[in-house]
Amino acid sequence: MRAVVIALICLTTLSTANCALAGGQSQLKDPKASTGTLFWSELYPTGGSSLYCGKDFSQNHKSLMASLVYSSKQIKSALRCTSDQQCLESNPQYLYMLSDLHNLYPELTRVELARRGAQFGKLDSVAKSEFDDIGCSFKASYQIVEPRDEAKGNVARAIFYMHSEYGLPIYGQISVLKQWHLLDPPDAAEQARNEKIFNTQGNRNRFIDDPSQVELLIHE
């Protein structure tokens, strides 16, 4: 199954030279561990900043959770399964997908609950954030959510990573995600995080290392 996924990626999205890098991570397969102690101790041991709201936190992160950018609901939908067992039978990489640190970012639990698996996209310019009381510009509707500008590139590159490494479909408009990628290019913090993840699970997000790789994605 893994070889089939890689071959599909080579044919549809990426150049042959980069296909050798595809296939996702193969070291972490315990989602609870990845979203728990491992996530905080390896990526944010001294604190950091939440993705969608940019809220700084120290080692005390009780009001936050490890949030999947490419949500578990979307992964299940892509694999056409409803239970963990069905998903594993559909694709043995399922647990690796859920555990992949490249797809996990810290976020306020309140904000993550408001997302509820909605896909990313543009909302009307007059749309207001329901989190103004905490100074967060994250906009959410029933089906679409739009993060602050400083997080848009991170979101796009995480989605592109899950697409290229695991053959998952891109939910939302790829043209919008490409715009977000250009609007918010990888910064030093994202590059350092990419390095930490490489040291922990053994692979990198190519779209952070080489942003031009995004242009190799088919415009859908």
C-alpha positions as CSV (number, residue, x, y, z in Angstrom):
1,M,0.0,0.0,0.0
2,R,2.8,2.4,0.9
3,A,4.5,1.8,-2.5
4,V,1.2,2.4,-4.3
5,V,0.7,5.7,-2.5
6,I,4.2,6.9,-3.4
7,A,3.8,5.9,-7.0
8,L,0.5,7.8,-7.2
9,I,2.2,10.9,-5.8
10,C,5.0,10.6,-8.4
11,L,2.5,10.4,-11.3
12,T,0.2,13.2,-10.1
13,T,1.9,15.8,-8.1
14,L,5.7,15.8,-7.8
15,S,8.8,15.4,-9.9
16,T,10.6,12.1,-10.0
17,A,13.6,13.5,-8.2
18,N,11.5,14.3,-5.1
19,C,9.4,11.1,-5.1
20,A,12.0,9.3,-3.2
21,L,11.2,11.5,-0.2
22,A,7.5,10.8,-0.2
23,G,5.7,8.2,1.9
24,G,5.1,9.9,5.2
25,Q,6.8,9.2,8.6
26,S,7.2,5.6,9.8
27,Q,8.4,6.1,13.4
28,L,5.4,7.4,15.3
29,K,2.1,5.4,15.3
30,D,0.6,6.3,18.7
31,P,-1.7,9.4,18.2
32,K,-2.2,9.8,22.0
33,A,1.6,9.9,22.5
34,S,2.1,12.3,19.6
35,T,-0.5,14.7,20.8
36,G,0.5,14.3,24.4
37,T,3.8,14.4,26.2
38,L,5.9,13.9,23.0
39,F,4.4,16.9,21.2
40,W,5.0,19.3,24.1
41,S,8.3,18.0,25.3
42,E,10.0,17.6,21.9
43,L,8.6,20.6,20.0
44,Y,7.6,23.1,22.7
45,P,9.7,22.3,25.8
46,T,10.0,25.9,26.9
47,G,6.7,27.2,25.4
48,G,5.8,28.8,22.1
49,S,2.9,30.4,20.3
50,S,-0.5,29.0,19.3
51,L,-1.1,28.7,15.5
52,Y,-4.4,30.3,14.8
53,C,-4.4,33.0,17.4
54,G,-0.7,33.6,18.0
55,K,-1.1,33.4,21.8
56,D,2.2,32.9,23.6
57,F,2.5,30.2,26.2
58,S,5.1,28.9,28.6
59,Q,5.5,25.4,29.8
60,N,2.0,25.7,31.2
61,H,-0.2,24.7,28.3
62,K,-3.3,23.5,30.1
63,S,-5.6,25.7,28.0
64,L,-4.2,24.4,24.7
65,M,-4.2,21.2,22.8
66,A,-2.3,19.6,19.9
67,S,-4.4,20.4,16.9
68,L,-4.5,18.5,13.6
69,V,-4.4,20.9,10.7
70,Y,-5.5,18.2,8.3
71,S,-8.2,17.0,10.7
72,S,-9.0,13.4,11.7
73,K,-12.5,13.8,10.2
74,Q,-10.9,14.8,6.9
75,I,-8.5,11.8,7.0
76,K,-11.4,9.4,7.7
77,S,-13.4,11.0,4.9
78,A,-10.4,10.6,2.5
79,L,-10.0,6.9,3.5
80,R,-13.8,6.3,3.4
81,C,-13.9,4.8,6.8
82,T,-15.7,5.7,10.1
83,S,-13.9,3.7,12.8
84,D,-10.2,3.4,13.6
85,Q,-10.3,-0.3,12.7
86,Q,-11.9,0.4,9.3
87,C,-9.3,3.1,8.6
88,L,-6.5,0.7,9.5
89,E,-7.9,-1.9,7.2
90,S,-8.3,0.7,4.5
91,N,-4.7,2.1,4.9
92,P,-2.1,0.8,7.3
93,Q,-0.6,4.3,7.4
94,Y,-3.7,5.6,9.2
95,L,-2.1,5.8,12.7
96,Y,1.1,7.3,11.2
97,M,-1.1,10.0,9.7
98,L,-2.8,10.9,13.0
99,S,0.6,10.8,14.8
100,D,2.5,12.9,12.3
101,L,4.0,15.9,14.0
102,H,4.2,18.0,10.8
103,N,0.4,18.1,10.9
104,L,0.2,19.1,14.6
105,Y,0.2,22.6,16.1
106,P,-0.6,24.0,19.5
107,E,-3.9,25.8,19.7
108,L,-6.4,27.0,22.3
109,T,-8.9,24.3,23.0
110,R,-11.7,26.8,22.7
111,V,-10.6,27.8,19.2
112,E,-10.1,24.2,18.1
113,L,-13.6,23.2,19.2
114,A,-15.0,26.0,17.1
115,R,-13.3,24.6,14.1
116,R,-14.9,21.2,14.3
117,G,-13.3,19.8,11.2
118,A,-14.3,22.7,8.9
119,Q,-12.0,23.2,5.9
120,F,-9.8,26.2,5.5
121,G,-10.7,29.0,3.0
122,K,-11.6,32.6,2.6
123,L,-14.4,34.2,4.5
124,D,-16.2,37.5,3.6
125,S,-14.0,40.5,4.5
126,V,-16.7,41.8,6.8
127,A,-16.9,38.5,8.7
128,K,-15.9,39.0,12.4
129,S,-14.0,36.7,14.7
130,E,-15.9,35.3,17.6
131,F,-12.7,35.4,19.6
132,D,-12.2,39.2,19.7
133,D,-12.5,39.1,23.4
134,I,-9.1,37.4,23.5
135,G,-7.6,39.4,20.7
136,C,-7.7,36.5,18.2
137,S,-8.6,37.1,14.5
138,F,-9.4,33.5,13.7
139,K,-12.7,33.5,11.8
140,A,-15.0,30.5,11.8
141,S,-18.3,29.7,10.1
142,Y,-20.1,26.3,10.0
143,Q,-18.1,25.0,7.0
144,I,-15.2,27.4,6.5
145,V,-12.5,28.7,8.8
146,E,-9.8,31.4,8.1
147,P,-6.8,31.8,10.3
148,R,-4.8,35.0,10.9
149,D,-2.4,35.9,8.1
150,E,0.7,34.9,10.0
151,A,-0.6,31.3,10.2
152,K,-1.9,30.9,6.7
153,G,1.4,29.6,5.2
154,N,1.8,27.1,8.0
155,V,-1.7,25.8,7.4
156,A,-1.1,25.5,3.6
157,R,2.2,23.8,4.0
158,A,0.9,21.2,6.5
159,I,-2.0,20.4,4.1
160,F,0.4,20.1,1.1
161,Y,2.6,17.9,3.2
162,M,-0.2,15.5,4.1
163,H,-1.3,15.4,0.4
164,S,2.2,14.7,-1.0
165,E,3.3,12.3,1.7
166,Y,0.2,10.2,2.2
167,G,-1.8,10.8,-1.0
168,L,-4.6,12.5,0.8
169,P,-6.8,14.9,-1.2
170,I,-6.5,18.6,-0.7
171,Y,-9.7,19.9,0.9
172,G,-10.5,23.5,-0.1
173,Q,-9.3,25.5,-3.0
174,I,-5.7,24.8,-3.8
175,S,-5.4,28.2,-5.4
176,V,-6.3,29.9,-2.1
177,L,-3.8,27.7,-0.2
178,K,-1.1,28.6,-2.7
179,Q,-1.8,32.2,-2.1
180,W,-1.5,31.7,1.6
181,H,1.8,29.9,1.1
182,L,3.1,33.0,-0.8
183,L,1.6,35.4,1.7
184,D,3.2,33.8,4.7
185,P,6.5,32.1,3.7
186,P,8.4,29.8,6.1
187,D,10.0,31.8,8.9
188,A,12.8,30.9,11.3
189,A,10.4,29.4,13.8
190,E,8.8,27.1,11.2
191,Q,12.2,26.1,9.9
192,A,13.4,25.3,13.4
193,R,10.3,23.3,14.1
194,N,10.8,21.4,10.9
195,E,14.3,20.4,12.1
196,K,13.0,19.3,15.5
197,I,10.4,17.1,13.8
198,F,13.1,15.6,11.6
199,N,15.1,14.7,14.6
200,T,12.0,13.1,16.3
201,Q,10.3,11.3,13.5
202,G,12.9,11.1,10.8
203,N,11.4,13.1,7.9
204,R,10.9,16.7,6.8
205,N,8.3,18.9,5.3
206,R,9.7,19.6,1.8
207,F,7.5,22.7,1.3
208,I,9.3,24.4,4.3
209,D,12.8,23.4,3.0
210,D,12.1,24.4,-0.5
211,P,9.0,26.6,-0.9
212,S,9.2,26.3,-4.7
213,Q,8.0,22.7,-4.4
214,V,4.5,24.1,-4.1
215,E,4.5,25.0,-7.8
216,L,4.9,21.3,-8.6
217,L,1.5,20.6,-7.2
218,I,-1.3,20.2,-9.8
219,H,-3.6,23.3,-9.8
220,E,-6.9,21.8,-9.0
